[in-house]
Amino acid sequence: FDVAAEGATTPTTDEVYLSLGTAFGSATIGQFDGFMANVSDATIDMFEGRGQDVTNANTNANQLSYVTPNFSGFSFGVQSTNDGATGKDHSDEMAYMGMFSGAGLTVAVAYVDDKVNDLDNTFIGGAYDFGDFSINGGWEDTTDNRDVWTIGGTMTAGNNTLLAGYQDAEDDYGMYTIEGQHAFSKRTKIYANYQLVDADSASVNGTVDSDVLGVGLRHDF
């Protein structure tokens, strides 16, 4: 569950869905992350939401998606979103995804067509894992036709991992993120994260300068 807004006491539902996987692919229906979030997770979102990401990593209700089986590392998907209005027989948003993963290389592309607001959104990203070192990068054409460029990398030594990334959003901001992690086991780790946002003087989204330091612990059950 998520909290609806700062200071609110009413929790809101994040993801609730039903997924069926077969030899012919997988189908999912309900409220869940869209393809933009999926391709970001596979490429540039190494901070797990604590740093660089795509601008349209939304969780939408009334979604239906289909993803093909893996064909020698390649997979493709189509997704439809409807606002649930009574009597509506068409999609409000269509999304498409293609991904390749193999031999340490991941390349992904996603496209979202917002039919209600007549907007579209494109992302192309990639990552390469050398073993103890990895690099990633991406480009996004946002719904208001701005370029967002991202680059990052990780380095692991024993149980310790250092992550660093930079994201530049045209006419909006430059964001620097660095994080250190220490793993106690395969399921438990602690981290410290620092993020600096250098906003453009005439930011189109009203972004302001900020710097944030965070620490946390993650345990996967």
Backbone as a chain_set.jsonl record, in Angstrom:
{"seq": "FDVAAEGATTPTTDEVYLSLGTAFGSATIGQFDGFMANVSDATIDMFEGRGQDVTNANTNANQLSYVTPNFSGFSFGVQSTNDGATGKDHSDEMAYMGMFSGAGLTVAVAYVDDKVNDLDNTFIGGAYDFGDFSINGGWEDTTDNRDVWTIGGTMTAGNNTLLAGYQDAEDDYGMYTIEGQHAFSKRTKIYANYQLVDADSASVNGTVDSDVLGVGLRHDF", "coords": {"N": [[0.834, -1.199, 0.0], [0.352, 2.334, -0.567], [0.713, 5.678, 0.758], [-1.683, 8.166, 0.254], [-1.134, 10.985, 0.021], [1.12, 13.562, 1.195], [0.963, 13.738, 4.66], [-1.494, 12.539, 4.678], [-3.799, 10.056, 5.903], [-5.051, 7.931, 4.846], [-4.569, 4.875, 3.29], [-3.562, 3.922, -0.045], [-4.1, 1.701, -2.815], [-1.423, 0.015, -4.408], [-0.317, -2.043, -6.406], [-2.458, -4.402, -7.803], [-3.237, -7.326, -9.247], [-3.908, -9.911, -11.718], [-2.128, -12.519, -13.102], [-1.307, -14.667, -15.776], [0.739, -17.16, -16.911], [1.912, -18.931, -19.733], [3.111, -21.354, -22.158], [2.754, -19.902, -24.368], [3.168, -17.289, -23.799], [2.588, -14.483, -21.539], [-0.216, -13.128, -19.802], [-1.65, -10.284, -18.265], [-3.867, -8.696, -16.023], [-5.399, -5.887, -14.461], [-4.302, -3.64, -11.885], [-1.234, -2.301, -12.257], [2.367, -1.827, -12.766], [3.288, -0.052, -15.708], [4.625, -0.567, -19.102], [6.679, 1.306, -19.432], [7.802, 1.56, -16.88], [8.692, -1.067, -16.624], [10.752, -1.377, -18.609], [12.512, 0.559, -17.726], [13.229, -0.483, -15.209], [14.716, -2.657, -16.096], [16.938, -1.509, -17.227], [17.968, 1.414, -16.652], [17.172, 1.984, -14.002], [18.803, 1.512, -11.578], [18.893, 2.313, -8.977], [16.589, 1.54, -7.775], [14.269, 3.151, -7.647], [15.217, 5.26, -6.128], [16.594, 7.173, -7.482], [17.654, 8.006, -10.741], [15.209, 7.637, -13.32], [12.528, 6.824, -15.623], [10.246, 9.384, -16.795], [7.622, 8.695, -16.89], [6.84, 6.473, -15.33], [4.416, 5.028, -14.489], [1.85, 3.547, -12.399], [-0.965, 2.033, -13.449], [-4.549, 1.634, -13.344], [-7.046, -0.736, -14.515], [-5.728, -2.121, -16.597], [-4.57, -4.165, -19.293], [-2.334, -6.52, -20.387], [-0.076, -8.187, -22.667], [2.669, -10.308, -23.025], [5.107, -11.733, -25.03], [6.492, -15.114, -25.304], [9.968, -15.845, -24.511], [12.14, -15.413, -27.136], [14.992, -16.593, -27.994], [16.237, -14.681, -26.366], [14.835, -12.404, -27.038], [11.88, -10.498, -26.443], [8.492, -9.328, -26.627], [5.815, -6.936, -26.197], [2.378, -5.872, -25.684], [0.083, -3.451, -24.512], [-2.935, -2.339, -23.007], [-4.884, 0.342, -21.749], [-7.732, 1.399, -19.967], [-10.04, 3.831, -18.78], [-12.202, 2.89, -17.437], [-14.786, 3.894, -17.657], [-18.331, 3.688, -17.882], [-19.738, 1.934, -20.567], [-17.75, 2.565, -22.368], [-15.867, 1.606, -25.159], [-13.293, 1.591, -26.099], [-9.671, 1.925, -25.978], [-7.921, 4.041, -23.705], [-5.247, 4.407, -23.609], [-2.444, 3.09, -25.278], [0.309, 0.86, -25.188], [3.593, -0.258, -26.103], [6.221, -2.667, -26.185], [9.608, -3.766, -26.488], [12.277, -6.047, -25.987], [15.644, -7.138, -25.49], [17.703, -9.551, -23.987], [20.707, -10.911, -23.042], [23.849, -12.607, -22.725], [24.961, -10.79, -20.926], [24.122, -8.345, -21.88], [21.502, -5.96, -22.056], [18.892, -4.574, -23.851], [16.311, -2.272, -24.383], [13.123, -1.021, -25.465], [10.368, 1.202, -25.323], [7.082, 2.38, -26.03], [4.508, 4.709, -25.577], [1.197, 5.573, -26.23], [-0.906, 8.038, -25.611], [-4.151, 8.38, -25.929], [-6.193, 9.991, -25.023], [-5.183, 12.517, -24.228], [-3.758, 13.089, -26.464], [-0.953, 12.568, -26.62], [2.434, 11.335, -26.73], [5.059, 9.038, -25.734], [8.374, 8.009, -25.558], [10.926, 5.608, -24.936], [14.292, 4.535, -24.945], [16.693, 2.294, -23.939], [19.643, 0.83, -22.386], [21.82, -1.669, -20.946], [24.909, -3.019, -19.729], [26.493, -5.755, -18.322], [29.488, -6.41, -16.889], [30.301, -8.113, -14.957], [31.762, -7.62, -12.174], [31.424, -4.995, -12.664], [29.236, -2.621, -14.14], [27.477, -0.844, -16.729], [25.076, 1.633, -17.781], [22.539, 3.257, -19.762], [20.257, 5.7, -21.176], [17.656, 7.138, -23.246], [14.966, 9.375, -23.376], [11.997, 10.531, -24.856], [9.877, 12.78, -23.787], [6.375, 13.275, -22.791], [5.884, 15.945, -23.259], [7.601, 16.538, -25.295], [10.368, 16.766, -24.623], [13.879, 16.078, -24.281], [15.352, 13.552, -22.325], [18.256, 12.481, -20.916], [20.207, 9.781, -19.707], [22.796, 8.328, -17.731], [24.78, 5.814, -16.174], [26.434, 3.727, -13.678], [27.766, 0.789, -12.022], [29.851, -0.638, -9.445], [31.236, -3.448, -7.959], [32.695, -4.81, -5.074], [33.492, -7.488, -3.334], [31.223, -7.722, -0.724], [30.266, -5.202, -1.087], [28.846, -2.496, -2.895], [29.082, 0.148, -5.195], [27.198, 2.736, -6.591], [26.583, 5.043, -9.214], [25.138, 7.811, -10.903], [23.887, 9.953, -13.552], [21.42, 12.228, -14.655], [19.934, 14.128, -17.174], [17.489, 16.417, -17.808], [15.945, 18.071, -20.329], [15.545, 21.573, -20.286], [14.787, 21.516, -17.609], [16.166, 20.003, -15.344], [19.326, 18.89, -13.896], [20.455, 15.891, -12.537], [22.277, 14.351, -10.011], [23.26, 11.278, -8.641], [24.418, 9.189, -6.055], [25.281, 6.14, -4.5], [25.962, 3.881, -1.839], [26.185, 0.448, -1.039], [25.889, -2.291, 1.222], [25.947, -5.715, 1.476], [24.568, -8.05, 3.615], [23.672, -10.569, 3.22], [22.253, -12.619, 0.583], [19.69, -11.713, 0.647], [19.475, -9.51, 2.33], [20.357, -6.127, 2.806], [22.044, -3.002, 3.467], [21.925, 0.532, 2.802], [23.222, 3.725, 1.721], [22.271, 6.793, 0.39], [22.764, 9.544, -1.767], [21.472, 12.427, -3.288], [21.6, 14.996, -5.639], [19.975, 17.715, -7.017], [20.121, 19.896, -9.635], [18.473, 22.477, -10.644], [17.162, 23.967, -13.648], [17.153, 27.483, -14.332], [14.8, 28.389, -15.424], [12.876, 26.282, -15.14], [10.684, 24.027, -16.736], [8.899, 22.516, -15.341], [8.803, 23.57, -12.878], [10.776, 22.671, -11.157], [13.0, 22.67, -8.371], [16.199, 23.51, -6.881], [17.772, 20.959, -4.981], [18.983, 18.813, -2.349], [19.368, 15.572, -1.112], [19.777, 13.241, 1.453], [19.763, 9.851, 2.225], [19.229, 6.87, 4.142], [18.92, 3.32, 4.443], [17.447, 0.034, 4.915], [17.083, -3.097, 3.367], [15.217, -6.041, 3.122], [14.54, -9.02, 1.558], [11.885, -11.198, 1.499]], "CA": [[0.0, 0.0, 0.0], [0.993, 3.64, -0.544], [-0.064, 6.755, 1.36], [-2.215, 8.963, -0.854], [-0.46, 12.276, -0.09], [1.837, 13.927, 2.407], [0.085, 14.065, 5.764], [-2.745, 11.791, 4.603], [-3.836, 8.849, 6.734], [-5.743, 6.875, 4.114], [-3.679, 4.188, 2.355], [-4.081, 3.644, -1.379], [-3.588, 0.462, -3.371], [-0.378, 0.186, -5.41], [-0.507, -3.007, -7.481], [-3.349, -5.547, -7.598], [-3.417, -7.843, -10.605], [-3.918, -11.343, -11.953], [-1.246, -12.811, -14.234], [-1.305, -16.062, -16.201], [1.832, -17.44, -17.821], [1.856, -20.202, -20.444], [4.144, -21.487, -23.176], [2.442, -18.947, -25.442], [3.384, -15.944, -23.292], [1.914, -14.168, -20.279], [-1.248, -12.088, -19.841], [-1.857, -9.686, -16.953], [-4.979, -7.757, -15.965], [-5.543, -5.266, -13.146], [-3.583, -2.392, -11.632], [0.171, -2.688, -12.151], [3.303, -0.954, -13.471], [3.235, -0.127, -17.161], [5.838, -0.969, -19.804], [7.748, 2.277, -19.195], [8.46, 1.157, -15.643], [9.361, -2.351, -16.848], [12.016, -1.219, -19.339], [13.4, 1.314, -16.851], [13.76, -1.432, -14.222], [15.665, -3.556, -16.748], [18.092, -0.792, -17.778], [18.58, 2.547, -15.954], [16.711, 2.188, -12.628], [19.634, 0.705, -10.684], [18.684, 2.785, -7.613], [15.318, 0.991, -7.286], [13.351, 4.238, -7.343], [15.846, 6.301, -5.312], [17.413, 8.015, -8.348], [17.229, 8.179, -12.123], [14.098, 6.806, -13.761], [11.765, 7.475, -16.68], [9.296, 10.358, -16.248], [6.262, 8.169, -16.999], [6.815, 5.121, -14.74], [3.166, 5.052, -13.74], [1.047, 2.364, -12.114], [-2.304, 2.357, -13.913], [-5.623, 0.665, -13.155], [-7.766, -1.173, -15.717], [-4.767, -2.448, -17.645], [-4.464, -5.515, -19.816], [-1.104, -6.62, -21.16], [0.382, -9.492, -23.143], [4.097, -10.359, -23.333], [5.407, -12.976, -25.737], [7.562, -15.938, -24.742], [11.324, -15.419, -24.843], [12.653, -15.992, -28.371], [16.457, -16.41, -28.054], [16.582, -13.432, -25.683], [13.921, -11.336, -27.448], [10.481, -10.556, -26.03], [7.718, -8.18, -27.077], [4.571, -6.832, -25.459], [1.384, -4.85, -25.995], [-0.662, -3.139, -23.289], [-4.06, -1.438, -23.194], [-5.407, 0.93, -20.518], [-9.04, 2.03, -20.109], [-10.366, 4.493, -17.512], [-13.288, 2.167, -16.782], [-16.081, 4.572, -17.774], [-19.41, 2.818, -18.345], [-20.089, 2.0, -21.976], [-16.605, 2.877, -23.239], [-15.425, 0.402, -25.852], [-11.979, 1.794, -26.712], [-8.576, 2.133, -25.042], [-7.451, 5.405, -23.491], [-3.798, 4.421, -23.781], [-1.819, 1.873, -25.774], [1.754, 0.841, -24.978], [4.274, -1.355, -26.786], [7.531, -2.882, -25.601], [10.481, -4.788, -27.04], [13.461, -6.171, -25.137], [16.595, -8.229, -25.697], [18.586, -9.764, -22.854], [21.544, -12.08, -23.237], [25.298, -12.434, -22.69], [25.286, -9.602, -20.15], [23.576, -7.143, -22.524], [20.056, -5.738, -22.081], [18.45, -3.418, -24.646], [14.852, -2.223, -24.291], [12.439, 0.145, -26.015], [8.939, 1.25, -25.014], [6.349, 3.506, -26.618], [3.173, 4.891, -25.009], [0.32, 6.461, -27.003], [-2.012, 8.534, -24.783], [-5.165, 8.795, -26.895], [-7.071, 10.992, -24.412], [-4.525, 13.822, -24.259], [-3.029, 13.177, -27.729], [0.464, 12.66, -26.279], [3.162, 10.076, -26.796], [6.22, 8.953, -24.852], [9.266, 6.968, -26.063], [12.155, 5.379, -24.174], [15.244, 3.544, -25.434], [17.744, 2.177, -22.935], [20.454, -0.378, -22.423], [22.754, -1.901, -19.843], [25.83, -4.126, -19.959], [27.064, -6.257, -17.071], [30.793, -7.019, -17.091], [30.572, -8.954, -13.807], [31.871, -6.738, -11.015], [31.218, -3.634, -13.137], [28.175, -2.518, -15.137], [27.146, 0.494, -17.208], [23.738, 1.722, -18.36], [22.193, 4.563, -20.307], [18.96, 5.741, -21.823], [17.108, 8.385, -23.803], [13.501, 9.426, -23.339], [11.265, 11.654, -25.442], [8.767, 12.89, -22.849], [5.076, 13.62, -23.358], [5.915, 17.337, -23.723], [8.64, 16.603, -26.325], [11.699, 17.124, -24.118], [14.83, 14.979, -24.215], [15.932, 13.212, -21.024], [19.385, 11.576, -21.104], [20.63, 9.151, -18.451], [23.961, 7.445, -17.767], [25.108, 5.355, -14.833], [27.275, 2.546, -13.579], [27.937, 0.179, -10.706], [31.089, -1.384, -9.225], [31.086, -4.317, -6.799], [33.903, -5.394, -4.492], [33.044, -8.299, -2.212], [29.826, -7.485, -0.347], [30.013, -3.774, -1.205], [28.555, -2.013, -4.244], [28.984, 1.59, -5.384], [26.395, 3.098, -7.748], [26.623, 6.471, -9.523], [24.399, 8.093, -12.119], [23.54, 11.34, -13.881], [20.277, 12.363, -15.557], [19.724, 15.501, -17.635], [16.172, 16.634, -18.404], [15.97, 19.32, -21.093], [14.768, 22.705, -19.748], [14.218, 21.161, -16.325], [17.12, 19.774, -14.257], [20.387, 17.894, -13.937], [20.378, 15.163, -11.264], [23.399, 13.478, -9.693], [22.928, 10.349, -7.573], [25.457, 8.236, -5.684], [24.793, 5.27, -3.433], [26.787, 2.768, -1.403], [25.408, -0.66, -0.483], [26.609, -3.409, 1.83], [25.065, -6.875, 1.568], [24.817, -9.01, 4.692], [23.349, -11.859, 2.625], [21.602, -12.425, -0.708], [18.361, -11.131, 0.852], [19.491, -8.358, 3.228], [21.406, -5.136, 2.562], [21.852, -1.626, 3.906], [22.417, 1.466, 1.785], [23.208, 5.173, 1.947], [22.029, 7.386, -0.919], [22.79, 11.012, -1.821], [20.983, 12.93, -4.569], [21.684, 16.441, -5.835], [19.228, 18.185, -8.182], [20.486, 21.243, -10.069], [17.352, 22.866, -11.502], [17.325, 25.089, -14.579], [16.577, 28.718, -13.788], [13.424, 28.507, -15.929], [12.412, 24.9, -15.254], [9.323, 23.941, -17.277], [8.052, 21.829, -14.37], [8.921, 24.203, -11.573], [11.742, 21.954, -10.325], [13.886, 23.553, -7.614], [17.426, 22.878, -6.397], [17.588, 20.174, -3.756], [19.901, 17.721, -2.078], [18.717, 14.652, -0.186], [20.572, 12.117, 1.947], [18.896, 8.828, 2.791], [19.798, 5.578, 4.506], [17.852, 2.349, 4.557], [17.717, -1.392, 4.98], [16.146, -3.881, 2.564], [15.232, -7.498, 3.294], [13.603, -9.699, 0.67], [11.367, -12.431, 2.106]], "C": [[0.872, 1.252, 0.0], [0.11, 4.608, 0.222], [-0.435, 7.744, 0.264], [-1.474, 10.28, -1.035], [0.217, 12.579, 1.228], [0.848, 14.352, 3.498], [-1.224, 13.297, 5.758], [-2.653, 10.526, 5.444], [-4.505, 7.685, 6.025], [-4.787, 6.198, 3.137], [-4.363, 3.971, 1.017], [-3.424, 2.374, -1.91], [-2.541, 0.756, -4.441], [-0.63, -0.772, -6.568], [-1.416, -4.155, -7.032], [-3.674, -6.1, -8.979], [-3.447, -9.366, -10.606], [-3.093, -11.604, -13.203], [-1.25, -14.303, -14.502], [-0.197, -16.261, -17.224], [1.707, -18.826, -18.427], [3.024, -20.262, -21.416], [3.944, -20.496, -24.317], [2.645, -17.498, -24.997], [2.646, -15.727, -21.986], [0.924, -13.031, -20.478], [-1.503, -11.611, -18.421], [-3.004, -8.693, -17.041], [-5.077, -7.197, -14.553], [-4.833, -3.935, -13.067], [-2.119, -2.74, -11.368], [1.037, -1.708, -12.945], [3.199, -1.168, -14.973], [4.584, -0.48, -17.765], [6.984, 0.023, -19.597], [8.528, 1.919, -17.928], [9.24, -0.137, -15.836], [10.711, -2.189, -17.543], [13.011, -0.384, -18.547], [14.041, 0.403, -15.814], [14.855, -2.301, -14.829], [16.94, -2.857, -17.191], [18.645, 0.264, -16.815], [18.233, 2.665, -14.482], [17.482, 1.309, -11.646], [19.465, 1.119, -9.223], [17.35, 2.322, -7.021], [14.363, 2.081, -6.829], [13.949, 5.373, -6.53], [16.713, 7.236, -6.145], [16.813, 8.081, -9.729], [16.162, 7.169, -12.519], [13.475, 7.488, -14.97], [10.727, 8.396, -16.046], [7.876, 9.8, -16.184], [6.179, 6.735, -16.47], [5.58, 4.969, -13.865], [2.607, 3.661, -13.489], [-0.396, 2.71, -12.453], [-3.289, 1.237, -13.598], [-6.234, 0.299, -14.508], [-6.818, -1.422, -16.89], [-4.873, -3.92, -18.041], [-3.207, -5.577, -20.671], [-0.828, -8.049, -21.569], [1.855, -9.367, -23.506], [4.401, -11.727, -23.927], [6.38, -13.849, -24.931], [8.922, -15.369, -25.161], [11.793, -16.172, -26.091], [14.148, -15.689, -28.48], [16.886, -15.073, -27.47], [15.654, -12.283, -26.007], [12.522, -11.576, -26.88], [9.797, -9.255, -26.421], [6.398, -8.14, -26.31], [3.667, -5.729, -25.974], [0.496, -4.684, -24.769], [-1.748, -2.108, -23.591], [-4.552, -0.955, -21.835], [-6.723, 1.638, -20.819], [-9.423, 2.648, -18.771], [-11.567, 3.874, -16.799], [-14.644, 2.823, -16.864], [-17.117, 3.635, -18.392], [-19.691, 3.044, -19.828], [-18.938, 2.287, -22.903], [-16.073, 1.592, -23.85], [-14.073, 0.597, -26.533], [-10.94, 2.068, -25.624], [-8.246, 3.616, -24.923], [-5.959, 5.526, -23.759], [-3.339, 3.063, -24.284], [-0.311, 1.98, -25.557], [2.335, -0.402, -25.637], [5.696, -1.448, -26.242], [8.284, -3.966, -26.362], [11.754, -4.84, -26.223], [14.325, -7.329, -25.592], [17.477, -8.325, -24.468], [19.375, -11.043, -23.07], [23.006, -11.714, -23.217], [25.707, -11.147, -21.976], [24.709, -8.31, -20.678], [22.062, -7.126, -22.428], [19.772, -4.472, -22.876], [16.928, -3.429, -24.648], [14.314, -0.93, -24.9], [10.965, 0.056, -25.636], [8.332, 2.502, -25.632], [4.941, 3.536, -26.039], [2.412, 5.921, -25.839], [-0.892, 6.807, -26.142], [-3.064, 9.129, -25.705], [-6.088, 9.891, -26.344], [-6.474, 12.39, -24.555], [-3.701, 14.057, -25.525], [-1.537, 13.407, -27.482], [1.115, 11.298, -26.491], [4.473, 10.19, -26.027], [7.072, 7.778, -25.329], [10.486, 6.84, -25.167], [12.978, 4.293, -24.85], [16.382, 3.485, -24.42], [18.503, 0.875, -23.066], [21.355, -0.471, -21.212], [23.652, -3.069, -20.217], [26.511, -4.486, -18.654], [28.371, -6.984, -17.376], [31.142, -8.018, -15.984], [30.586, -8.11, -12.549], [31.632, -5.275, -11.381], [30.105, -3.641, -14.171], [27.965, -1.064, -15.525], [25.74, 0.461, -17.781], [23.5, 3.125, -18.886], [20.844, 4.518, -20.987], [18.614, 7.116, -22.345], [15.595, 8.283, -23.791], [13.014, 10.681, -24.027], [9.976, 11.764, -24.638], [7.472, 13.306, -23.548], [5.004, 15.077, -23.803], [7.12, 17.591, -24.629], [9.965, 17.177, -25.825], [12.572, 15.876, -24.077], [15.315, 14.795, -22.781], [17.005, 12.15, -21.269], [19.856, 11.047, -19.749], [21.86, 8.289, -18.69], [24.299, 7.04, -16.343], [25.994, 4.128, -14.86], [27.356, 2.039, -12.161], [29.289, -0.529, -10.647], [30.942, -2.159, -7.921], [32.443, -4.867, -6.374], [33.485, -6.162, -3.244], [31.567, -8.099, -1.946], [29.413, -6.031, -0.507], [29.821, -3.374, -2.661], [28.44, -0.497, -4.232], [28.222, 1.864, -6.67], [26.486, 4.606, -7.958], [25.905, 6.713, -10.838], [24.133, 9.58, -12.302], [22.39, 11.329, -14.875], [20.072, 13.831, -15.888], [18.391, 15.596, -18.346], [16.158, 18.019, -19.043], [15.025, 20.36, -20.494], [14.16, 22.402, -18.383], [15.28, 21.005, -15.232], [18.276, 18.883, -14.704], [20.41, 17.216, -12.574], [21.559, 14.206, -11.124], [22.996, 12.581, -8.522], [24.101, 9.403, -7.333], [24.946, 7.417, -4.5], [25.814, 4.184, -3.123], [25.918, 1.717, -0.739], [26.342, -1.69, 0.149], [25.618, -4.551, 2.04], [25.5, -7.78, 2.718], [24.566, -10.44, 4.21], [22.714, -11.571, 1.269], [20.265, -11.706, -0.558], [18.364, -9.848, 1.682], [20.66, -7.427, 2.909], [21.037, -3.815, 3.203], [22.412, -0.711, 2.829], [22.369, 2.896, 2.31], [23.189, 5.84, 0.579], [22.066, 8.908, -0.813], [22.396, 11.462, -3.217], [21.02, 14.458, -4.583], [20.954, 16.81, -7.12], [19.596, 19.643, -8.44], [19.446, 21.698, -11.095], [17.727, 23.999, -12.444], [16.62, 26.316, -14.011], [15.141, 28.934, -14.249], [12.86, 27.109, -16.17], [10.958, 24.852, -15.709], [8.367, 23.279, -16.293], [8.152, 22.415, -12.973], [9.863, 23.49, -10.625], [12.67, 22.95, -9.635], [15.121, 22.778, -7.187], [17.14, 22.11, -5.108], [18.748, 19.219, -3.583], [19.316, 16.891, -0.94], [19.685, 13.53, 0.168], [19.63, 11.111, 2.597], [19.669, 7.565, 3.129], [18.649, 4.588, 4.667], [18.368, 0.934, 4.647], [16.659, -2.1, 4.161], [16.34, -5.367, 2.864], [14.158, -8.103, 2.411], [13.182, -11.027, 1.291], [11.151, -13.509, 1.041]], "O": [[1.994, 1.235, 0.505], [-1.098, 4.398, 0.331], [0.403, 8.114, -0.558], [-1.206, 10.661, -2.174], [-0.062, 11.948, 2.248], [0.003, 15.219, 3.277], [-1.993, 13.379, 6.717], [-1.566, 9.993, 5.668], [-4.524, 6.569, 6.546], [-4.245, 6.857, 2.249], [-5.586, 3.851, 0.945], [-2.32, 2.02, -1.499], [-2.737, 1.633, -5.282], [-1.114, -0.346, -7.616], [-1.167, -4.794, -6.01], [-4.311, -5.425, -9.788], [-3.066, -10.017, -9.633], [-3.325, -10.989, -14.244], [-1.202, -15.11, -13.573], [-0.187, -15.617, -18.273], [1.426, -19.792, -17.718], [3.83, -19.334, -21.49], [4.844, -20.275, -25.129], [2.326, -16.575, -25.746], [2.136, -16.676, -21.391], [1.186, -12.089, -21.226], [-1.565, -12.41, -17.487], [-3.109, -7.937, -18.007], [-4.872, -7.913, -13.573], [-4.764, -3.191, -14.045], [-1.801, -3.396, -10.376], [0.527, -0.873, -13.692], [3.045, -2.292, -15.453], [5.566, -0.67, -17.048], [8.147, -0.381, -19.588], [9.758, 1.969, -17.91], [10.327, -0.294, -15.281], [11.701, -2.787, -17.124], [14.219, -0.583, -18.669], [15.242, 0.492, -15.559], [15.821, -2.643, -14.147], [17.929, -3.521, -17.502], [19.694, 0.038, -16.212], [18.926, 3.378, -13.756], [16.897, 0.466, -10.966], [19.845, 0.371, -8.322], [17.02, 2.675, -5.888], [13.728, 1.972, -5.78], [13.263, 6.36, -6.264], [17.489, 8.013, -5.588], [15.597, 8.2, -9.877], [16.2, 6.007, -12.114], [13.851, 8.61, -15.309], [10.365, 8.21, -14.885], [7.02, 10.363, -15.502], [5.532, 5.882, -17.078], [5.685, 4.802, -12.65], [2.85, 2.725, -14.251], [-0.99, 3.582, -11.82], [-2.931, 0.059, -13.583], [-5.966, 0.949, -15.518], [-7.069, -0.995, -18.017], [-5.215, -4.784, -17.235], [-3.037, -4.769, -21.583], [-1.272, -8.998, -20.923], [2.249, -8.437, -24.209], [3.994, -12.754, -23.383], [7.013, -13.372, -23.989], [9.007, -14.522, -26.05], [11.84, -17.402, -26.107], [14.53, -14.641, -29.001], [17.778, -14.409, -27.999], [15.68, -11.268, -25.311], [12.042, -12.709, -26.84], [10.439, -8.211, -26.532], [5.917, -9.167, -25.833], [4.12, -4.779, -26.612], [0.194, -5.653, -24.073], [-1.526, -1.143, -24.321], [-4.633, -1.732, -20.884], [-6.829, 2.382, -21.794], [-9.162, 2.053, -17.725], [-11.913, 4.28, -15.689], [-15.581, 2.366, -16.209], [-16.81, 2.88, -19.315], [-19.859, 4.175, -20.284], [-19.116, 2.26, -24.121], [-15.852, 0.606, -23.147], [-13.736, -0.151, -27.451], [-11.288, 2.402, -24.491], [-8.285, 4.354, -25.908], [-5.461, 6.602, -24.093], [-3.776, 2.022, -23.794], [0.275, 3.051, -25.72], [1.687, -1.446, -25.726], [6.301, -0.438, -25.882], [7.699, -4.947, -26.82], [12.266, -3.801, -25.805], [13.822, -8.366, -26.023], [17.95, -7.31, -23.957], [18.805, -12.118, -23.257], [23.375, -10.622, -23.647], [26.674, -10.493, -22.365], [24.789, -7.279, -20.011], [21.405, -8.136, -22.682], [20.349, -3.419, -22.602], [16.315, -4.47, -24.886], [14.965, 0.114, -24.854], [10.383, -1.028, -25.629], [8.982, 3.542, -25.74], [4.256, 2.514, -26.01], [2.921, 7.008, -26.115], [-1.791, 5.986, -25.961], [-2.903, 10.242, -26.206], [-6.696, 10.634, -27.115], [-7.163, 13.331, -24.95], [-3.029, 15.08, -25.656], [-0.934, 14.315, -28.054], [0.459, 10.258, -26.441], [4.934, 11.287, -25.711], [6.559, 6.67, -25.489], [11.022, 7.842, -24.692], [12.447, 3.266, -25.273], [16.967, 4.513, -24.081], [18.078, -0.054, -23.753], [21.62, 0.525, -20.537], [23.236, -3.988, -20.922], [27.044, -3.618, -17.961], [28.378, -8.027, -18.029], [32.166, -8.697, -16.064], [29.546, -7.902, -11.924], [31.637, -4.41, -10.506], [30.026, -4.556, -14.99], [28.243, -0.158, -14.739], [25.259, -0.587, -18.214], [24.186, 4.069, -18.493], [20.343, 3.449, -21.334], [19.198, 8.122, -21.942], [15.018, 7.255, -24.144], [13.551, 11.768, -23.81], [9.078, 10.935, -24.789], [7.468, 13.642, -24.732], [4.163, 15.425, -24.632], [7.605, 18.719, -24.723], [10.605, 17.973, -26.511], [12.084, 14.766, -23.867], [15.65, 15.767, -22.103], [16.713, 11.061, -21.764], [19.896, 11.787, -18.766], [21.966, 7.606, -19.708], [24.126, 7.826, -15.411], [26.27, 3.562, -15.918], [27.054, 2.761, -11.211], [29.811, -0.968, -11.672], [30.566, -1.59, -6.896], [33.232, -5.327, -7.199], [33.161, -5.562, -2.219], [30.743, -8.285, -2.841], [28.312, -5.66, -0.1], [30.535, -3.844, -3.547], [27.781, 0.075, -3.364], [28.544, 1.304, -7.718], [26.469, 5.367, -6.991], [26.036, 5.93, -11.778], [24.151, 10.357, -11.348], [22.374, 10.535, -15.816], [20.04, 14.678, -14.996], [18.176, 14.939, -19.364], [16.342, 19.024, -18.356], [13.859, 20.073, -20.226], [13.125, 22.969, -18.031], [15.299, 21.791, -14.285], [18.213, 18.22, -15.739], [20.387, 17.9, -11.551], [21.809, 13.368, -11.991], [22.455, 13.063, -7.527], [24.701, 8.884, -8.275], [24.267, 7.938, -3.616], [26.449, 3.637, -4.023], [25.018, 2.046, 0.033], [27.448, -1.924, -0.339], [24.587, -4.383, 2.693], [26.649, -8.216, 2.782], [25.159, -11.393, 4.715], [22.643, -10.416, 0.848], [19.754, -11.148, -1.529], [17.346, -9.158, 1.733], [21.8, -7.869, 2.761], [19.863, -3.538, 3.453], [23.265, -1.116, 2.039], [21.595, 3.23, 3.207], [23.99, 5.501, -0.293], [21.483, 9.492, 0.1], [22.913, 10.952, -4.211], [20.536, 15.117, -3.663], [21.268, 16.286, -8.189], [19.411, 20.508, -7.584], [19.529, 21.345, -12.271], [18.508, 24.882, -12.09], [15.621, 26.201, -13.302], [14.353, 29.58, -13.559], [12.42, 26.793, -17.276], [10.101, 25.539, -15.152], [7.153, 23.458, -16.396], [7.654, 21.839, -12.007], [9.77, 23.674, -9.412], [13.079, 23.947, -10.231], [15.106, 21.548, -7.133], [16.366, 22.555, -4.261], [19.417, 18.856, -4.551], [18.834, 17.427, 0.058], [20.328, 12.947, -0.705], [18.796, 11.479, 3.425], [20.654, 7.236, 2.467], [17.529, 4.981, 4.994], [19.558, 0.669, 4.478], [15.478, -1.762, 4.237], [17.459, -5.881, 2.861], [12.988, -7.734, 2.512], [14.023, -11.879, 1.575], [10.719, -14.616, 1.362]]}, "num_chains": 1, "name": "protein.A"}
